[in-house]
Amino acid sequence: MSTTTVNDAGVGAVLSTPAPAAARRAAPTRKVRRLPVQKAWPIQVILAAQAGLLIGGVTLWEAAAAYGWIDAFFWSRPSAIWATLLTFFESGNAFVDISYTFRSTLLGFFIGTVGGATLGLSFWWSRNYAAIMQPYIICFESLPKLALAPLVILVFGMDLASKVAIATALTLVVSTLTAYAGVRAIDPDGERLFYSLGASRWQVFRKLVVPACVPWIISILRVNIGLALTGSIVGEFIASQHGLGRTIMYAGQTYEIALVWVAVLVLATLSIVMYVGVSWLERVLRKGVTH
């Protein structure tokens, strides 16, 4: 509200008076929105919840098979799987199969990751070389590797080399494209700065390009371990004398469903172990990059 007053000179002036309290209360107020904060549960609670889900699922599976809710011939049952698991390890072939799959996976993972990263980094040296090679790499990436598996078996044989070759084929292209993406993301101003300080081309590659691309290569490690394991299993599906993939194929052909689940369970455990190992390797490499 405002009122008009007249001063000594006869000039009118407008004075403002505060608005009534009711008007101030009626004015809209903007609410301050805050980000929701979620309190992290203790690790004991998380582990208990995970164990509860596992125990509940196994119990429900056993009850469903016992009461005929599911066909136990096709789905088997946890009690039969446990008995088959004990037999599988007591027979002596379990550790041979696990070792076979583990070796082919690690070799394919290492060769594919290191070889692909090296190939992707080499594209920095020549844009023409990168332009020539890129269509072939993309074509090989889009090609289903399963279609090449029989040819790989014929060329490399039924031994470990063919499984390593398939695992390498699955990881090589992904590592190459990821490293090349890191190369293209390098700031050109950084390269100019190195050259202005008198650095050679090899010094720029060693001190700028490689450190800048290491985080890109690290980011693909977890994906590559899964791809390498898939390649090893595919090779064992086609033709193999050992391995968890061969066990799964044999059990499926003889309708030993419990043995199929045993091999899948062991394979899942093996993948978790390798995943944890790769996670540890990531932390080590990241510390090396930051320091």
Secondary structure, DSSP 8 states (H G I E B T S, - for coil): -EEEEE-TTS-EEEEE----HHHHHHS---------------HHHHHHHHHHHHHHHHHHHHHHHHTTSS-HHHH--HHHHHHHHHHHHHSS-HHHHHHHHHHHHHHHHHHHHHHHHHHHHHGGG-HHHHHHHHHHHHHHHHS-HHHHHHHHHHHH-SSHHHHHHHHHHHHHHHHHHHHHHHHHTS-HHHHHHHHHTT--HHHHIIIIIHHHHHHHHHHTHHHHHHHHHHHHHHHHHHS-SSSHHHHHHHHHHTT-HHHHHHHHHHHHHHHHHHHHHHHHHHHHHHHHHH-
